Amino acid sequence: MSEDRKQPGVAFWASVVVVVLLVLYTLSVGPFEWTRRHGMYSEGPTEEILCAFYHPLTLLCNIFPNSIGPALVWYVGLWIN
């Protein structure tokens, strides 16, 4: 007796990739802040571009100040302390 199971499709794997990339993006803000605080970026276009890259996380913290904000501040604090 064999069951005919449907294999995950392209939409499923695309969703998995998007979720993984969003998690990695969020987790990468900690190392970015660490390198920034240790002076690895000079005041200039590189730092501005990276700050702009992470600006959506700042917006999320402002939109959800009671949930995402404290969690992200806590996580970044692990890196900068």
KAZI-V832336 format. One record per residue. RES is the residue in three letters. D_FIRST is the distance of its C-alpha to the first C-alpha in Angstrom with 2 decimals. Layout:
BEGIN
res=[RES:RES]
d_first=[D_FIRST:D_FIRST]
END
This chain:
BEGIN
res=[MET:SER:GLU:ASP:ARG:LYS:GLN:PRO:GLY:VAL:ALA:PHE:TRP:ALA:SER:VAL:VAL:VAL:VAL:VAL:LEU:LEU:VAL:LEU:TYR:THR:LEU:SER:VAL:GLY:PRO:PHE:GLU:TRP:THR:ARG:ARG:HIS:GLY:MET:TYR:SER:GLU:GLY:PRO:THR:GLU:GLU:ILE:LEU:CYS:ALA:PHE:TYR:HIS:PRO:LEU:THR:LEU:LEU:CYS:ASN:ILE:PHE:PRO:ASN:SER:ILE:GLY:PRO:ALA:LEU:VAL:TRP:TYR:VAL:GLY:LEU:TRP:ILE:ASN]
d_first=[0.00:3.76:6.69:9.81:12.52:16.05:18.25:21.68:24.25:27.89:29.18:27.30:28.63:32.03:32.15:31.33:34.10:36.56:36.00:36.43:39.57:41.02:40.56:42.15:44.95:45.73:45.68:47.94:50.81:51.64:52.33:54.19:56.49:57.06:58.12:60.22:62.03:62.76:64.53:62.17:62.69:66.18:67.24:66.27:63.63:60.85:61.06:61.41:58.32:56.24:57.63:56.72:53.20:52.78:54.68:51.57:50.93:54.51:54.01:50.92:53.04:55.72:53.38:51.58:54.39:52.94:49.42:48.94:52.59:52.93:49.60:50.59:54.12:52.79:50.52:53.34:55.63:53.51:54.35:58.01:59.23]
END
